[in-house]
């Protein structure tokens, strides 16, 4: 599945820069020995790290640039200062030029989105991209989007998110018809904003390769009630940060409880395996790596503060979406939504069915 895949890495992105990127590539190269890397950044900083990781060095090429996008740069600043010269820009451009199938960056999220839209452009019929990630649940994992790329989407944009999310779920979960839900303040049809209620009606009427569950509430995310949870970027980002904070709080409570007394420490020795399994399940690094959906190319965003383990997880996501040709799958499903034939890259219109007219109206 991974043979022939080349991944472009923004070597200067994130809080810890090349050390995390090269360390993550080392971990990922063990799991994916056929993958190659194009690493963009300051060669004087990257080369010594590669010398310490010969496995990565043997499958990597460095493309030198002096310019790096700061984590504090505004998107407009990043575009002015880093256009055609920064490690982030050049890594994204490698996907556009066909030198790589996917790019991974732990850099500034706003700058990454802005540059990706300028370089790769959005797909036909996609108004705004969405940021989608895998979310650990009681049933396994679910896809949640948008996690911060688009604030205040209208009903049609929420429907587009649902289509892109179900295509992503079919790729990563190998599902024929994923179960999709719209995040709302209640399951009743009368509740929620007009945008959410209108989007729900569109999804009920549309003929798409998904099962539309209807509305889901916040606690349904962790339950794994549906395979895909669709929401706006404002709500999704708050939900994500709340979940990450809750996971850290639970682990802190457990550590405090274990160290409280001698009997607690003895009990921990007997239950060490269970505690380790819980820690692994709650570790946000295991779910690191969000995908910008709706672009004419694959872009994976790693958490800026992650370590090598987390960055390797983002590379794992990149391998999965590149292997499955996610862009083509999303394009085909968007063609169904908008009443286009998939054979001509979504450019050949067909006569609208009643179902497609309901979506387009």
C-alpha positions in Angstrom: 0.0 0.0 0.0 2.8 2.5 0.7 5.1 1.6 -2.2 6.0 4.7 -4.2 4.7 7.3 -1.7 6.8 10.4 -1.2 5.9 12.7 1.7 7.0 16.4 1.8 7.9 17.4 5.4 8.0 21.0 6.6 11.3 20.6 8.5 11.0 23.9 10.4 7.4 23.7 11.5 6.2 23.3 15.1 7.4 24.3 18.5 10.5 22.1 18.4 11.4 22.2 14.7 13.7 19.7 12.9 14.4 17.6 16.0 10.7 16.5 16.2 10.3 16.2 12.4 13.4 13.9 12.0 12.6 11.9 15.1 9.1 11.4 13.9 10.3 10.4 10.5 12.6 7.8 12.1 9.7 6.2 13.9 7.4 6.3 10.8 10.1 4.9 8.5 10.2 1.7 10.7 6.4 1.3 10.1 6.5 2.3 6.5 9.9 1.3 5.0 8.8 2.0 1.4 8.0 5.7 2.1 10.4 8.4 1.0 10.7 12.0 2.4 11.5 15.4 0.9 12.5 17.5 3.9 12.3 21.3 3.4 14.3 23.6 5.8 17.7 24.8 7.0 20.2 22.1 5.9 22.7 23.2 8.6 20.2 22.2 11.2 18.7 19.2 9.5 21.8 17.4 8.2 23.4 16.7 11.6 20.1 15.2 12.8 19.9 12.9 9.7 23.4 11.7 10.5 22.1 10.5 13.8 19.2 8.7 12.1 20.7 6.8 9.1 17.4 5.0 8.4 15.7 8.3 7.6 18.8 9.6 5.8 18.7 6.7 3.4 15.2 7.5 2.2 15.3 11.4 2.5 16.4 14.4 0.4 16.9 17.8 2.0 15.8 20.9 0.1 17.4 23.9 1.7 15.7 27.1 2.5 16.6 29.9 5.0 13.0 31.0 5.6 10.7 29.5 8.1 7.1 30.5 9.1 6.9 31.5 12.7 4.2 30.0 15.0 3.1 33.5 15.8 2.9 34.8 12.2 -0.5 35.9 11.0 -1.6 34.2 7.7 -1.1 37.4 5.8 2.4 37.9 7.2 3.3 34.3 6.4 2.1 34.7 2.8 4.1 37.9 2.3 7.3 36.7 4.0 7.2 33.1 3.1 5.8 33.0 -0.4 7.8 30.7 -2.7 10.7 30.7 -0.2 9.7 29.2 3.1 9.9 25.6 4.1 6.1 25.5 4.5 5.4 26.9 1.1 8.0 24.7 -0.7 6.7 21.6 1.0 3.1 22.3 -0.1 4.3 23.2 -3.6 5.9 19.8 -3.8 2.4 18.3 -3.8 1.2 20.6 -6.5 4.2 19.8 -8.7 3.8 16.1 -8.2 7.1 15.6 -6.4 5.2 14.3 -3.3 1.7 12.9 -2.8 1.1 14.6 0.6 2.7 17.2 2.9 3.0 17.1 6.7 3.6 20.2 8.8 3.5 21.0 12.5 3.6 24.7 11.7 1.3 27.6 12.1 -2.3 26.3 11.3 -3.5 29.6 9.9 -0.5 30.0 7.7 -0.7 26.4 6.6 -4.3 26.8 5.5 -3.7 30.1 3.8 -0.7 28.8 1.8 -2.5 25.5 1.0 -5.5 27.4 -0.5 -3.2 29.7 -2.5 -1.0 26.8 -3.9 -3.4 23.9 -4.2 -6.7 25.7 -4.6 -10.0 24.3 -3.4 -11.8 21.5 -5.3 -14.6 22.5 -7.7 -17.9 23.1 -5.8 -16.1 23.4 -2.4 -16.5 26.8 -0.9 -14.3 26.3 2.2 -11.9 23.5 3.3 -12.4 21.7 6.6 -9.9 20.3 9.1 -10.7 16.7 9.9 -9.2 14.4 12.5 -9.6 10.9 14.1 -11.2 11.1 17.5 -10.9 8.2 20.0 -14.2 6.9 21.2 -15.7 4.0 23.2 -16.3 2.1 19.9 -12.8 2.9 18.5 -12.5 6.1 16.5 -14.7 8.6 14.7 -13.9 11.4 12.1 -14.7 14.8 13.5 -14.7 18.0 11.3 -14.4 20.9 11.1 -11.8 21.5 13.9 -11.0 25.1 13.2 -10.5 25.8 9.5 -13.9 27.5 8.9 -15.8 29.7 11.3 -19.5 30.2 10.7 -20.2 27.9 7.7 -23.7 28.0 6.1 -25.9 25.0 5.6 -24.5 24.1 2.1 -20.9 24.2 3.5 -21.9 21.9 6.4 -23.3 19.5 3.8 -20.0 19.7 1.9 -18.2 18.9 5.2 -20.4 15.9 5.6 -19.5 14.6 2.2 -15.8 15.1 2.7 -16.0 13.5 6.1 -17.8 10.4 4.9 -15.2 10.0 2.1 -12.4 10.3 4.7 -14.2 7.7 6.9 -14.6 5.3 4.0 -10.8 5.5 3.5 -9.6 5.2 7.1 -12.3 2.8 8.4 -12.9 0.8 5.2 -16.7 1.5 5.5 -19.0 1.3 2.5 -21.6 3.8 3.9 -20.4 5.6 7.1 -22.9 6.8 9.7 -22.9 10.6 9.7 -24.3 13.0 12.4 -24.6 16.8 12.8 -23.5 18.1 16.1 -26.3 20.0 17.8 -27.6 21.1 21.2 -30.2 18.3 21.1 -31.4 15.4 19.0 -34.9 16.9 18.3 -35.4 18.3 14.8 -36.7 21.6 16.2 -33.5 22.4 18.0 -30.4 24.2 16.8 -29.5 27.0 14.5 -31.2 27.5 11.1 -27.9 26.5 9.4 -27.8 23.2 11.2 -31.5 22.4 10.6 -31.2 23.3 6.9 -28.1 21.2 6.5 -29.9 18.2 8.1 -32.8 18.5 5.7 -30.4 18.6 2.7 -28.6 15.5 3.9 -31.9 13.7 4.4 -32.9 14.5 0.8 -29.5 13.8 -0.8 -28.6 10.5 -2.4 -25.0 10.0 -1.1 -22.9 7.0 0.0 -23.6 7.6 3.7 -26.2 6.8 6.3 -27.4 10.1 7.8 -28.1 9.6 11.5 -29.4 13.0 12.2 -28.4 15.2 15.1 -25.9 14.1 17.8 -24.9 15.8 21.0 -21.6 16.5 22.6 -21.5 13.2 24.6 -22.1 11.2 21.4 -18.6 12.1 20.2 -16.9 10.1 22.9 -19.6 7.4 22.7 -18.8 6.8 19.1 -22.5 7.1 18.2 -21.6 7.9 14.5 -18.6 7.4 12.3 -18.5 11.0 11.3 -19.4 14.1 13.4 -19.9 17.3 11.4 -19.8 20.8 13.0 -18.4 24.3 12.4 -14.8 25.1 13.1 -15.5 27.3 16.1 -17.4 24.5 18.0 -15.2 21.8 16.8 -12.0 23.4 17.9 -13.4 24.1 21.4 -14.6 20.5 21.6 -11.2 19.2 20.6 -9.3 21.4 23.2 -11.8 20.4 25.9 -11.3 16.7 25.2 -7.5 17.0 25.2 -7.7 19.0 28.5 -10.0 16.4 30.1 -7.7 13.6 29.1 -4.8 15.3 30.7 -6.8 16.0 33.8 -7.9 12.4 34.2 -4.2 11.3 34.0 -3.2 13.8 36.6 -6.0 12.6 38.9 -4.8 9.0 38.5 -1.2 9.9 39.2 -2.2 11.8 42.3 -4.4 8.9 43.5 -1.7 6.3 42.9 0.9 8.3 44.9 -1.4 9.1 47.8 -0.6 6.2 50.0 1.5 3.0 50.3 -1.6 0.8 49.6 -2.4 2.8 46.5 1.1 2.3 45.2 0.9 -1.4 45.9 -2.4 -1.6 44.1 -0.9 0.2 41.1 1.7 -2.6 40.8 -1.0 -5.1 40.4 -2.9 -3.0 37.9 0.1 -1.6 36.0 -1.0 -3.1 32.7 -4.4 -1.7 32.9 -3.1 1.8 33.8 -0.7 1.7 30.9 -3.5 0.7 28.5 -5.6 3.6 29.7 -2.7 6.0 29.4 -2.1 4.9 25.8 -5.8 5.3 25.0 -5.9 8.8 26.5 -2.6 9.9 24.9 -3.4 12.6 22.4 -0.2 11.8 20.4 -1.8 8.6 19.2 -4.5 10.6 17.4 -2.3 13.3 16.1 -2.6 14.4 12.5 -5.6 16.3 11.0 -6.3 16.5 7.3 -7.3 19.6 5.3 -10.2 18.3 3.2 -11.5 20.1 0.1 -8.1 21.0 -1.5 -6.7 19.7 -4.8 -3.9 18.0 -2.8 -3.3 16.3 0.5 -2.2 18.4 3.5 -1.8 16.9 7.0 -1.5 19.2 10.1 0.4 17.9 13.1 0.0 19.5 16.5 2.6 22.1 16.9 3.7 21.0 20.4 3.9 17.3 19.7 7.0 15.1 20.1 8.5 12.6 17.7 5.9 10.0 18.6 3.0 12.3 17.8 4.7 13.5 14.6 5.1 9.9 13.5 1.3 9.4 14.0 0.7 12.4 11.7 2.9 10.7 9.1 0.8 7.5 9.5 -2.3 9.5 8.6 -0.5 10.9 5.6 0.4 7.4 4.4 -3.2 6.3 4.8 -4.8 9.1 2.8 -2.1 9.1 0.1 -2.4 5.3 -0.3 -6.2 5.5 -0.7 -6.2 8.5 -3.1 -8.5 10.5 -0.9 -8.7 13.5 -3.2 -10.3 11.4 -6.0 -12.8 9.8 -3.5 -13.9 13.2 -2.2 -14.2 14.6 -5.8 -16.4 11.6 -6.8 -18.7 12.1 -3.8 -18.9 15.9 -4.4 -19.9 15.1 -8.0 -22.9 13.1 -6.6 -23.8 16.0 -4.3 -23.7 18.6 -7.0 -25.2 16.6 -9.9 -22.0 16.0 -11.9 -20.5 12.9 -13.5 -17.3 11.8 -11.9 -15.6 10.9 -15.1 -14.3 14.2 -16.4 -13.1 15.4 -13.0 -16.5 16.7 -12.0 -16.7 19.0 -15.0 -19.4 17.1 -17.0 -22.9 18.1 -15.8 -25.8 15.7 -15.9 -29.5 16.3 -15.6 -30.6 16.9 -12.0 -32.6 14.2 -10.3 -35.2 15.4 -7.8 -32.8 14.4 -5.0 -30.0 16.5 -6.4 -32.3 19.4 -6.9 -33.2 19.3 -3.3 -29.5 19.6 -2.4 -28.8 22.3 -4.9 -31.8 24.5 -4.0 
